[in-house]
Amino acid sequence: LSPATVEAMRTSLNARDATLLSVLAYAGLRPGEALGLRWGDVRERTLLIQRSISLGEEADTKTRQHRTVRLLAPLGSDLRAWRMAAGHPDDDQLVFPGRDGQPWTQAAYQSWRRRAFRRATHAAGLAHARPYDLRHSFASLLLHEGRSVIYVAHQLGHDARLTLTRYGHVVDELEDTPRIQA
């Protein structure tokens, strides 16, 4: 999904949901990684990815490897605004807590997908999209910027071979095209 589409989606959401959408699209986190993000993981220029929320429980990341992800300036602004709107929570608090302040349950995430995410896709004129599609949007942004497959793989927490297999068509399409800053 293009940045223009992501921004159209964000306009139909409340501050929390719009910021969650930004984290998925502009940091490429898996949904569980975004829900496991704590304020202490938000650095000046990076996000530290070291946990995930799975079935309402905190767990390790899918690959069990921790990584840092580049924090694009607009996403940093969104996160700062959300932290202020959320009452400036402590570093050990979740960036996107459930209604009770605890990690989202599987039912809460599914409800968010059915209600908020679907509303956002309709607002942007999309017939179908999944939250995971936003991860692919981030990878495409980095490739449009001219980043190497190895760099993109590191940002996504992938093996470079998997990244090349999944995004090789994007690399081919971008051959000899001007680079665009993410």
WOQUIUR-V764917 format. One record per run of one state. SS is the DSSP state (h for helix, s for strand, l for the rest). FROM is the first residue (numbers start at 1). TO is the last residue. If there is no record, write none. Layout:
BEGIN
[[SS:FROM:TO] [SS:FROM:TO]]
END
This chain:
BEGIN
[[l:1:2] [h:3:10] [l:11:14] [h:15:27] [l:28:30] [h:31:35] [l:36:37] [s:38:38] [h:39:41] [s:42:42] [l:43:45] [s:46:49] [l:50:51] [s:52:54] [l:55:56] [s:57:59] [l:60:66] [s:67:70] [l:71:72] [h:73:85] [l:86:93] [s:94:94] [l:95:105] [h:106:123] [l:124:132] [h:133:144] [l:145:148] [h:149:156] [l:157:159] [h:160:173] [l:174:182]]
END
